Amino acid sequence: MQRKKLHIKKGDTVYVNAGEYKGQQGKVLEVIYDKKKAIVEGVNMVSKHTKPNANNPQGGIVKMEAPIHISNLMVVDPSTGEPTRIGRRRNDKNKLVRYSKKSGEEIK
C-alpha cells in the first residue's frame, strides 16, 4: 500500500494555527503517516511517567512532545518567514517539488 503524501516533511519549520499552542513555531522531528500526525519540537509538551531505564536511571517524570494533527500545522516559507500553503509542481528537471503558494518559491 502506498503512503499518502502529506504537506509536511521531517525537518520542516512549521507554524501551529490551531489549539493550545496556536502561534508557536517549531521544527518537525517526526511524521506519523498512518495517524496523520507530526511531532514538533517544543510544541504540545506532556509529562510522561517513566520507569528507571538505561537512558534515565532515576526514572520519574519526563517532559516530552506529543503528536499534533497535521491539519493544525502550516509550513513556514523560508524566504519570508511567514506560514504558507504548499503546492506541488514539476521543476525544470521534470521532478515533482513543493512550492510556497505565497511567494511561489521552491521549498527544499
Backbone torsions as a table, in degrees:
resi	resn	phi	psi	omega
1	MET	NA	130.7	-178.9
2	GLN	-81.6	140.2	-179.5
3	ARG	-78.2	134.4	179.7
4	LYS	-72.8	136.4	179.7
5	LYS	-74.1	137.7	176.9
6	LEU	-111.4	164.1	-178.8
7	HIS	-81.7	-2.9	-178.0
8	ILE	-119.4	139.1	176.9
9	LYS	-125.1	162.2	174.8
10	LYS	-60.8	134.3	179.3
11	GLY	96.8	-14.4	177.8
12	ASP	-68.4	149.5	168.9
13	THR	-92.8	127.2	-175.6
14	VAL	-124.5	158.0	178.3
15	TYR	-113.3	133.3	178.4
16	VAL	-87.6	119.1	-175.7
17	ASN	-105.3	5.6	178.8
18	ALA	-157.3	154.8	175.0
19	GLY	95.3	-168.8	-175.7
20	GLU	-62.0	-31.7	-175.6
21	TYR	-100.9	22.7	-179.0
22	LYS	-55.8	133.3	178.2
23	GLY	97.4	-12.8	-179.5
24	GLN	-85.8	154.8	176.3
25	GLN	-121.9	152.9	177.4
26	GLY	-167.6	171.1	-179.4
27	LYS	-94.9	138.5	179.2
28	VAL	-75.5	121.3	179.6
29	LEU	-90.3	-33.2	-176.6
30	GLU	-158.6	145.9	174.8
31	VAL	-116.7	128.2	178.1
32	ILE	-102.9	98.4	-170.2
33	TYR	-66.2	-43.3	-175.2
34	ASP	-68.2	-26.8	178.7
35	LYS	-100.1	-3.3	-177.3
36	LYS	54.3	48.8	179.0
37	LYS	-129.8	162.0	178.3
38	ALA	-137.9	150.0	174.8
39	ILE	-102.8	120.4	-175.7
40	VAL	-112.6	134.5	-177.1
41	GLU	-61.0	122.2	175.6
42	GLY	78.9	6.3	-178.3
43	VAL	-119.0	142.7	178.8
44	ASN	60.5	52.2	-178.5
45	MET	-74.9	136.1	177.4
46	VAL	-130.0	157.5	175.7
47	SER	-97.3	125.0	-179.0
48	LYS	-117.9	129.6	177.8
49	HIS	-83.3	124.9	-177.5
50	THR	-122.6	146.1	173.2
51	LYS	-78.2	158.8	175.2
52	PRO	-60.4	134.9	177.7
53	ASN	-146.8	-174.9	-176.7
54	ALA	-62.5	-40.5	-179.7
55	ASN	-71.5	-37.2	-176.6
56	ASN	-130.5	83.7	-173.6
57	PRO	-63.7	-23.3	-178.9
58	GLN	-81.7	-29.5	-173.7
59	GLY	77.6	-160.7	176.0
60	GLY	107.0	-155.1	-176.1
61	ILE	-99.8	127.7	-177.5
62	VAL	-119.8	133.4	174.9
63	LYS	-85.6	130.7	179.5
64	MET	-149.2	163.8	179.7
65	GLU	-82.3	139.3	174.3
66	ALA	-105.8	157.1	-180.0
67	PRO	-64.9	149.3	176.6
68	ILE	-128.4	141.9	-175.8
69	HIS	-66.3	140.4	-174.8
70	ILE	-68.4	-17.8	177.3
71	SER	-68.2	-17.7	178.9
72	ASN	-94.1	8.5	-176.9
73	LEU	-122.3	144.3	173.6
74	MET	-129.2	140.2	178.4
75	VAL	-72.1	138.4	177.9
76	VAL	-89.1	128.2	179.4
77	ASP	-67.1	121.1	-176.9
78	PRO	-62.8	-30.0	-176.9
79	SER	-78.2	-40.5	-177.0
80	THR	-100.7	-23.7	-178.2
81	GLY	80.0	12.9	179.5
82	GLU	-108.2	152.0	176.7
83	PRO	-64.9	142.9	-178.6
84	THR	-145.6	157.7	171.6
85	ARG	-81.5	162.2	-174.7
86	ILE	-116.0	138.8	172.5
87	GLY	-123.4	169.2	176.4
88	ARG	-125.1	138.4	176.8
89	ARG	-152.6	165.0	178.4
90	ARG	-86.6	134.9	177.4
91	ASN	-89.9	-173.1	-177.0
92	ASP	-62.8	-22.7	178.7
93	LYS	-93.3	13.9	179.7
94	ASN	61.7	30.2	177.6
95	LYS	-106.0	139.7	-179.8
96	LEU	-75.0	122.7	-178.6
97	VAL	-128.7	156.4	175.3
98	ARG	-88.3	144.7	177.0
99	TYR	-139.3	157.1	179.7
100	SER	-80.1	130.4	178.9
101	LYS	-72.4	-25.8	-179.1
102	LYS	-75.7	-54.2	-174.3
103	SER	-98.0	-17.8	-179.0
104	GLY	81.4	0.8	-178.3
105	GLU	-82.0	152.7	178.6
106	GLU	-71.6	141.5	177.1
107	ILE	-107.9	125.1	-177.4
108	LYS	-76.9	NA	NA
